[in-house]
Amino acid sequence: MSDLPIRNRVAEAAIYELNLLQFQPELDIETLDISQFLHEGLILIEKEFKAAMQQFDWSVFSKKIVCLTCTTDAIIPQWAYLIIAEKLNGIALEISLEKPETIQHKKWQNAIKDEDFSTYKDQKVTLKASAQVPEAIYLTAALELMPIVKSLMYGEPGLPKVVFKKK
């Protein structure tokens, strides 16, 4: 048996692990189904629609991101969205016609784009593998890091998959 100490080659390699979950913003997103304001959930009758708008408690969306949707096959005229936007204006943080997960991904990507990665200049960086991180987030991070890092990897620091090496 040898008295030589066990070497931690991962630590010696000076590979930085970047967990993209740390950039995921905590958002309060609510979905507002417009069909509740329609006659039988399908037909927009202007007078009934406007009356429903007046009676609705908009304060439930205070300081939230609101995603407008319609879960029925109703045809919603464009002006109806404008009336809803007027009711939510000054109450909601943001109003969108996009799906909540689309908004979440965009905000997450923006958080990565806004990050200062200069501490990783000419370093070896591994993007930590996680099933909770969508592919679009990895793509955004890779595009931000490639001009900066010496090498970019994916997986775990001990057994990463090399994605990019500066020449």
Backbone bond lengths (Angstrom), bond angles and torsions (degrees), N, CA, C in turn:
res aa  C-N    CA-C-N  psi(-1)  N-CA   C-N-CA  omega(-1)  CA-C   N-CA-C  phi
1 M - - - 1.440 - - 1.525 109.18 -
2 S 1.330 115.97 133.94 1.453 121.77 -176.58 1.526 111.06 -87.78
3 D 1.343 115.17 146.08 1.456 120.85 176.76 1.521 112.45 -91.69
4 L 1.326 117.24 8.33 1.463 120.70 179.55 1.527 110.23 -70.43
5 P 1.325 116.87 136.91 1.469 119.13 179.67 1.531 110.73 -68.99
6 I 1.307 114.76 151.72 1.463 120.10 177.08 1.519 108.36 -75.74
7 R 1.320 116.32 128.95 1.468 121.35 -178.99 1.526 110.33 -92.15
8 N 1.308 115.23 135.74 1.463 121.53 173.86 1.524 107.25 -95.90
9 R 1.316 115.55 94.53 1.464 120.37 -175.57 1.520 112.53 -69.67
10 V 1.316 117.43 -26.33 1.468 120.46 176.95 1.522 109.30 -65.40
11 A 1.335 116.79 -46.49 1.469 121.05 179.00 1.529 110.81 -64.46
12 E 1.316 116.47 -38.79 1.463 120.90 179.87 1.527 112.03 -67.40
13 A 1.291 117.75 -27.61 1.468 122.03 -177.34 1.524 112.37 -75.88
14 A 1.317 118.17 -10.91 1.471 123.09 -179.91 1.528 111.11 51.86
15 I 1.311 114.40 56.08 1.468 120.77 177.72 1.525 107.49 -100.63
16 Y 1.311 115.13 125.05 1.463 120.41 178.20 1.516 109.84 -90.04
17 E 1.318 115.01 133.50 1.468 120.06 177.49 1.521 108.53 -99.54
18 L 1.319 116.13 129.77 1.462 121.61 179.45 1.522 108.38 -116.45
19 N 1.334 115.53 115.14 1.459 121.58 178.66 1.524 107.60 -94.47
20 L 1.317 117.63 111.40 1.462 122.23 -175.80 1.521 113.11 -70.36
21 L 1.326 117.61 -14.14 1.465 120.35 175.88 1.528 111.63 -63.76
22 Q 1.335 117.00 -24.90 1.463 119.83 179.89 1.522 112.38 -68.16
23 F 1.327 117.92 -15.40 1.463 121.81 179.72 1.527 112.51 -97.74
24 Q 1.327 116.57 -3.39 1.465 120.38 -178.66 1.530 109.13 -70.58
25 P 1.335 116.68 118.71 1.468 118.06 -178.91 1.523 111.76 -75.69
26 E 1.313 114.91 147.23 1.464 120.04 174.23 1.526 106.71 -88.54
27 L 1.309 115.93 112.78 1.458 121.21 -176.08 1.515 110.34 -118.95
28 D 1.316 115.95 145.62 1.460 122.03 174.81 1.523 106.45 -103.69
29 I 1.326 115.96 96.54 1.464 122.12 -176.13 1.519 109.52 -111.93
30 E 1.318 115.32 129.97 1.466 122.18 177.27 1.522 108.73 -121.95
31 T 1.311 116.34 148.21 1.462 121.94 175.82 1.520 108.67 -105.98
32 L 1.332 116.06 133.10 1.456 122.21 176.95 1.524 108.05 -111.95
33 D 1.328 115.62 113.63 1.466 121.53 179.76 1.527 109.15 -86.65
34 I 1.306 116.01 113.17 1.466 122.45 -176.94 1.527 112.20 -67.65
35 S 1.309 117.56 -22.10 1.469 119.65 -176.95 1.527 112.49 -59.12
36 Q 1.331 117.11 -23.67 1.468 120.17 178.62 1.529 112.48 -66.38
37 F 1.326 117.22 -17.86 1.456 121.20 -179.89 1.533 112.33 -97.75
38 L 1.313 116.88 3.04 1.464 121.73 -175.73 1.528 111.11 -102.21
39 H 1.311 115.94 152.17 1.467 121.98 175.72 1.531 107.71 -65.28
40 E 1.325 115.91 120.16 1.469 123.41 -176.36 1.536 112.07 53.93
41 G 1.330 116.15 24.33 1.455 120.93 178.33 1.511 114.93 73.38
42 L 1.340 116.97 3.31 1.461 119.82 -173.46 1.524 115.47 -125.72
43 I 1.316 117.60 -30.52 1.465 120.14 -170.45 1.522 109.59 -118.61
44 L 1.322 115.65 128.24 1.447 119.61 177.00 1.531 108.20 -89.36
45 I 1.316 115.03 110.36 1.462 121.45 173.38 1.526 104.82 -104.51
46 E 1.316 115.62 115.76 1.460 121.27 -168.63 1.529 113.42 -50.80
47 K 1.311 117.75 -48.72 1.464 120.97 -177.08 1.539 110.67 -61.83
48 E 1.324 117.54 -46.11 1.470 121.76 179.06 1.528 111.08 -65.50
49 F 1.317 115.28 -40.36 1.469 121.08 -179.76 1.526 110.58 -61.02
50 K 1.320 116.13 -49.12 1.466 120.20 -179.30 1.526 111.49 -65.34
51 A 1.329 117.12 -36.22 1.475 120.62 177.07 1.528 110.01 -64.97
52 A 1.332 117.33 -41.84 1.465 121.90 178.03 1.531 110.55 -63.11
53 M 1.321 116.08 -36.52 1.470 120.81 177.89 1.532 110.27 -62.63
54 Q 1.331 116.58 -40.54 1.472 121.18 -178.86 1.532 111.65 -68.18
55 Q 1.320 116.64 -35.68 1.468 121.42 -175.47 1.533 113.63 -82.81
56 F 1.305 116.65 -19.89 1.470 120.59 -174.66 1.530 110.87 -71.46
57 D 1.332 116.26 142.81 1.465 122.20 177.23 1.533 109.33 -88.52
58 W 1.304 116.45 95.72 1.461 122.65 -175.95 1.534 112.02 -74.27
59 S 1.315 116.95 -16.00 1.471 120.11 -177.05 1.531 112.84 -64.00
60 V 1.328 117.44 -17.96 1.472 119.69 178.58 1.537 111.63 -63.75
61 F 1.333 115.86 -16.68 1.463 120.37 -179.17 1.531 112.18 -101.70
62 S 1.323 116.72 14.85 1.458 121.25 -179.09 1.526 110.98 -59.19
63 K 1.323 115.05 126.84 1.478 123.35 175.99 1.534 112.78 61.59
64 K 1.334 116.55 29.49 1.467 120.66 179.58 1.526 109.82 -121.13
65 I 1.311 114.58 160.14 1.461 120.65 170.23 1.516 105.90 -89.08
66 V 1.335 116.70 127.32 1.458 121.07 -175.36 1.525 109.37 -112.55
67 C 1.333 115.01 124.85 1.458 121.83 176.74 1.527 107.93 -103.77
68 L 1.323 115.64 119.28 1.456 120.42 179.46 1.522 109.39 -86.30
69 T 1.325 115.79 135.82 1.452 120.99 178.96 1.518 108.85 -149.02
70 C 1.317 116.05 167.61 1.460 121.62 172.83 1.523 106.58 -136.01
71 T 1.321 116.16 118.01 1.463 120.85 -174.63 1.522 113.16 -87.33
72 T 1.329 116.78 2.95 1.464 119.95 175.76 1.528 108.56 -112.81
73 D 1.312 116.25 176.01 1.463 121.11 -179.60 1.528 112.37 -87.33
74 A 1.311 116.84 26.14 1.465 121.26 -179.04 1.521 110.73 -68.88
75 I 1.306 115.41 150.48 1.457 121.61 173.87 1.522 106.28 -96.38
76 I 1.300 116.45 117.65 1.453 122.13 -176.94 1.531 108.36 -104.24
77 P 1.330 117.53 120.74 1.475 118.67 176.71 1.528 110.48 -68.80
78 Q 1.306 115.78 151.49 1.466 120.82 -175.93 1.520 112.51 -58.95
79 W 1.314 118.38 -35.84 1.464 120.66 -177.64 1.531 112.24 -63.18
80 A 1.344 117.13 -25.86 1.466 120.43 179.94 1.533 110.57 -63.20
81 Y 1.321 116.57 -39.41 1.465 120.36 177.97 1.525 110.63 -64.60
82 L 1.329 115.54 -34.68 1.465 119.76 179.89 1.526 111.49 -68.06
83 I 1.321 116.38 -37.19 1.464 120.30 177.64 1.530 109.78 -65.87
84 I 1.321 116.47 -42.85 1.472 120.36 178.14 1.533 109.93 -63.96
85 A 1.319 116.24 -41.67 1.465 120.06 178.60 1.532 110.62 -60.79
86 E 1.314 116.55 -38.65 1.468 120.03 178.74 1.524 110.40 -63.64
87 K 1.320 117.40 -38.54 1.465 121.17 179.64 1.531 111.49 -68.93
88 L 1.329 116.80 -34.77 1.465 121.34 -177.67 1.522 113.15 -87.07
89 N 1.324 116.67 -15.70 1.456 121.23 -178.41 1.528 110.52 -60.32
90 G 1.319 116.05 126.83 1.454 120.91 -178.74 1.526 113.40 87.21
91 I 1.324 117.09 -9.38 1.470 121.57 178.34 1.532 109.45 -106.78
92 A 1.324 115.17 -56.16 1.472 121.15 -179.06 1.527 110.04 -80.13
93 L 1.326 116.03 150.84 1.468 120.75 174.29 1.522 110.82 -69.21
94 E 1.327 114.90 -37.44 1.454 121.22 -175.30 1.521 108.03 -156.66
95 I 1.340 116.19 148.35 1.459 121.88 178.17 1.520 106.76 -126.11
96 S 1.320 116.50 133.23 1.463 119.88 -174.57 1.520 111.47 -145.46
97 L 1.316 114.88 155.71 1.464 121.58 171.92 1.529 110.43 -100.14
98 E 1.313 116.07 3.04 1.459 120.42 179.87 1.524 110.56 -84.64
99 K 1.319 114.98 161.66 1.465 120.97 177.06 1.528 109.03 -73.12
100 P 1.333 117.05 150.10 1.472 119.88 -179.83 1.532 113.86 -53.50
101 E 1.338 116.89 -41.21 1.469 118.03 -178.62 1.527 111.81 -67.65
102 T 1.332 117.73 -29.92 1.463 120.82 176.48 1.525 109.96 -66.25
103 I 1.314 116.58 -44.02 1.466 120.98 178.00 1.523 110.14 -63.19
104 Q 1.330 116.60 -45.05 1.468 121.43 179.13 1.523 109.96 -56.89
105 H 1.332 117.47 -46.26 1.465 120.97 -178.58 1.526 111.33 -65.28
106 K 1.326 117.49 -41.97 1.465 120.33 -180.00 1.522 111.68 -63.17
107 K 1.326 116.60 -43.41 1.469 120.66 179.75 1.535 110.06 -65.90
108 W 1.331 116.30 -37.71 1.466 121.88 178.81 1.527 109.80 -65.39
109 Q 1.329 116.08 -44.83 1.464 120.40 178.04 1.532 110.53 -62.35
110 N 1.312 116.75 -41.68 1.469 120.18 178.95 1.526 111.34 -63.53
111 A 1.332 117.33 -37.78 1.460 120.97 177.64 1.527 110.76 -61.54
112 I 1.324 116.21 -39.22 1.474 120.47 178.35 1.526 110.12 -69.80
113 K 1.325 117.34 -42.99 1.469 120.88 179.68 1.523 111.85 -64.15
114 D 1.324 117.06 -30.94 1.463 121.59 -179.09 1.530 113.10 -82.59
115 E 1.320 117.06 -11.40 1.468 121.31 -177.09 1.531 110.87 -74.30
116 D 1.322 115.80 143.81 1.456 121.74 175.53 1.534 107.57 -91.91
117 F 1.317 116.16 106.31 1.464 121.48 -178.79 1.524 112.22 -96.78
118 S 1.323 117.65 15.95 1.465 120.75 -176.38 1.535 112.92 -61.17
119 T 1.332 117.67 -22.30 1.476 119.90 177.75 1.530 111.44 -66.20
120 Y 1.324 116.83 -17.27 1.469 120.95 179.31 1.528 112.69 -95.90
121 K 1.330 117.56 10.02 1.463 120.97 -178.15 1.527 110.39 -57.24
122 D 1.321 114.56 125.08 1.471 123.27 178.79 1.524 113.21 58.69
123 Q 1.311 117.26 28.65 1.457 122.47 178.00 1.535 110.26 -108.12
124 K 1.315 115.20 166.26 1.462 121.71 172.95 1.527 107.31 -92.54
125 V 1.325 116.57 123.89 1.463 120.97 -176.21 1.526 110.00 -126.90
126 T 1.325 114.89 134.73 1.461 121.59 175.13 1.522 108.48 -112.24
127 L 1.320 115.85 126.16 1.462 120.63 171.68 1.516 106.26 -82.18
128 K 1.324 115.76 116.67 1.459 121.04 -176.03 1.523 110.71 -63.61
129 A 1.313 116.35 131.60 1.466 122.11 178.80 1.523 109.89 -70.99
130 S 1.322 116.17 133.01 1.460 121.13 177.12 1.523 109.19 -156.01
131 A 1.320 115.91 130.32 1.468 120.67 177.62 1.527 111.18 -67.94
132 Q 1.329 117.74 -16.53 1.466 122.19 -179.67 1.526 112.92 -81.68
133 V 1.327 116.92 -9.90 1.462 121.13 -178.78 1.530 108.85 -101.09
134 P 1.338 117.30 118.36 1.470 120.20 179.49 1.534 111.67 -67.78
135 E 1.307 115.40 156.84 1.464 121.66 -178.77 1.521 111.67 -57.52
136 A 1.331 117.95 -38.58 1.467 121.51 -178.92 1.524 111.62 -60.64
137 I 1.310 116.88 -31.72 1.466 120.88 179.87 1.530 109.79 -72.71
138 Y 1.341 116.57 -41.99 1.463 119.82 175.52 1.525 110.78 -61.22
139 L 1.312 116.52 -42.27 1.465 121.23 -179.99 1.524 110.52 -60.90
140 T 1.318 116.62 -46.97 1.467 121.06 179.20 1.526 110.62 -59.57
141 A 1.323 116.65 -46.58 1.467 120.76 -179.65 1.525 111.12 -63.04
142 A 1.317 117.15 -42.86 1.470 120.63 -179.56 1.526 110.83 -62.03
143 L 1.326 116.60 -43.72 1.462 120.12 -179.59 1.527 111.93 -65.78
144 E 1.327 117.54 -31.81 1.463 121.29 177.47 1.526 111.38 -75.11
145 L 1.319 117.27 -35.32 1.461 121.73 -174.10 1.532 114.29 -85.88
146 M 1.320 118.55 -32.58 1.472 120.43 -174.45 1.532 114.14 -55.01
147 P 1.322 119.97 -39.75 1.472 118.01 178.41 1.540 113.57 -69.89
148 I 1.321 116.93 -13.17 1.466 121.36 -172.58 1.526 112.95 -104.77
149 V 1.320 117.42 -45.74 1.465 121.79 -170.04 1.521 113.50 -81.80
150 K 1.322 114.62 161.49 1.477 121.49 174.72 1.519 109.15 -77.16
151 S 1.357 115.26 -43.80 1.458 119.99 175.90 1.517 108.93 -147.66
152 L 1.310 114.60 147.53 1.458 121.42 179.97 1.514 108.01 -122.65
153 M 1.337 114.75 131.11 1.459 120.70 -177.81 1.522 109.52 -129.57
154 Y 1.310 114.47 167.65 1.461 121.42 178.68 1.522 108.06 -131.61
155 G 1.314 116.38 140.19 1.469 120.25 176.19 1.507 111.21 123.33
156 E 1.329 115.78 -128.61 1.461 123.05 178.63 1.527 107.53 -119.13
157 P 1.333 117.91 146.53 1.468 120.20 -177.43 1.528 114.22 -54.02
158 G 1.322 118.65 -31.69 1.458 121.23 -178.54 1.520 114.13 -74.79
159 L 1.310 117.36 -25.17 1.461 121.33 -177.53 1.536 110.01 -149.66
160 P 1.335 115.46 63.69 1.465 117.69 -176.68 1.525 112.90 -83.72
161 K 1.307 114.29 160.66 1.471 122.47 173.25 1.524 105.88 -97.44
162 V 1.327 117.63 118.83 1.464 121.33 -179.32 1.525 108.69 -71.87
163 V 1.319 115.50 125.94 1.468 122.42 -179.48 1.518 111.06 -103.83
164 F 1.337 115.97 -38.03 1.471 121.16 -173.34 1.515 109.70 -152.69
165 K 1.345 115.33 138.38 1.475 121.62 172.57 1.518 107.82 -134.01
166 K 1.330 115.22 132.07 1.460 121.22 178.04 1.518 108.16 -70.61
167 K 1.308 116.79 137.11 1.461 120.61 -178.53 1.502 111.38 -92.65
